[in-house]
Amino acid sequence: MKHKHLTELDDAALLPYRSLRNAERLLHEGVFVVEGEKGVRALLATDYPIVSMLMSPRWYEQLAGELSTRLDDDTVVYTAPDELVDGIVGFTMHKRLMALARIPVNPSHEDFILPGRRVYVALQKVADAENMGMILRNAAAFGVDGVLHGPDCSSPWLRRSVRVSVGHQFALRIRRCDELLSELRLLRERFGLRIIGTSPRGGSPRVLARAAGNDARPLCLLFGSEAHGLTDEALALCDEVFSIPMRNGVDSLNIANALAVALFLATEERSRHE
């Protein structure tokens, strides 16, 4: 670990911390930003390579022992006076503690689909980064074994997604595929994946009890976009479709809330049969 104290924030290495507008460049470089105590502590508990960190002197004093044993020799820890750190995006977001880490290697099919009665989530056209972050947090909360998404989704590694997940996404296997529905077909053929679509209309609330009960196959819950849900092609791919009954004229739930309801039902039913 290398320590560098700054009196001004003109170091080019700090550019990832200073702007919210370079998200695509960071993704292209294979790195992401973590903000705040909970997120950074969650990152430190992983084996993700950490490129650099930026913090106030108080945080450096508090974390110095942990950083010296966790970080590689080449990792630079930048400290700067509170007023300088506060000027980066906003104190309320990062609490004067940030890190830049490398996005994990995309897991292979064999590393993604594990043996046994597993539960997975697949995402089609989820556009909002904050929704993605809450989805990942919910998936971790209910013990999901992996999250699969296509290129038409907001990246799980965007700054806002990582912030909303509060680092809980680090507990998940996350696989990005080139074409979601083709990949799901392949996983069904190779691993017997049972695909349950989710839709506000046309499905049954009892589907998950049947699918998650005595069926020993891995279960995948497929969710669509915030505005339109699953495409017709995606619905045609599903073995069955699950719907949450709505009352009082409410059309549907936010995708992260709907996912939480579905995962609670699926994981409770699986636990009951184990």
Disulfide bonds with the S-S distance in Angstrom:
none
